[in-house]
Amino acid sequence: MSELLTRLRAFEGRTIVPATWGPDPVNTPMIRHWAEAMGDTNPVYLDDDAARATGRPGAVAPAQMLQVWTMRTYADKMSGADPSPVWTELVDTLDEAGFTSVVATDSDQEFFAELCPGDRVSMTEVVESVSAEKLTGLGAGHFVTTLKTYRNGDGEIVGTQRWRTLRFRPTERPVPRALRPRPALNEDNAFWFAAAREHRLVIQRCTGCGVLRHPTGPMCGECRSTEWDTVDASGRGTVYTFVVNHHPKIDAFDYPLIVAVIELEEGTRLIANMTGVEPGDVHIGMPVELDWIDADPELTLPAFRPATWEEN
């Protein structure tokens, strides 16, 4: 066996939880809550007469509630106290070897006696087995099986539960890059984004007075006309102002992220990313020309890079 498996197998038979009594005896209010939550209407759980009619001495708890009677209380769990140093040591051993993820695989229960209101229940738990390394669809890992034994106040075994988990080393998978945020499309701007997908930068123009406007809108701010068309921008402009974003980082973007207000040759301005330039090289008044960011099959956005053309 490997050194790791030898260390893991040494946990077999060790006690995770010594005999521990449940915080409360079996009781009717808890049975009622459980039965209602599960939709179990069997009358023997709450009606003494119905239970006696089946040969029982009175109402009994559902067998599947066995684990409920020994669960830790909320205050106990929130105290931060380590309920099992042995289990912590076992998990740490697996974590150190890279088996850091866990998924429950199955729970196998056996019931030997019914419990009645007033019964007290104790539970012990031991490490029953640790498998050799197995290759699963989630990755290589070890199956860890623990055995819980439940006893009543007379020390009689009333049930057992085998709980099996897979402690595995996650398979490395490439993480797809997050998509850029989607624009809020409406009747007033859909045409602009549709043109961008064709690598056309258009500017909305009022057909009443000829004024160009951006951002797009339903009405001309000059003459109040709602009639409009578009013109194709030359793609040339200058940096009117800019910022360099460092935080917070969003997966869809590369950082540092230069966001500039570009004054187009036609006179309108728009906000866009800068490409092909370092933050320290950007300056106000810098000549720029149109570039395109094909973010994904559904989103194309204009960007601007330092101009290669010369001004007269």
Secondary structure, 3 states (H helix, E strand, C coil): CCHHHHHHHCCCCCEEEEEEECCCCCCHHHHHHHHHHHCCCCHHHCCHHHHHCCCCCCCCCCHHHHHHHHCCCHHHHHCCCCCCHHHHHHHHHHHHCCCCEEEEEEEEEEECCCCCCCCCCEEEEEEEEECCCEEECCEEEEEEEEEEEEECCCCCEEEEEEEEEEEECCCCCCCCCCCCCCCCCCCCCHHHHHHHHCCCCEEEEECCCCCEECCCCCCCCCCCCCCEEEEECCCEEEEEEEEEECCCCCCCCCCCEEEEEEEECCCCEEEEEECCCCHHHCCCCCEEEEEEEEEECCEEEEEEEECCCCCC
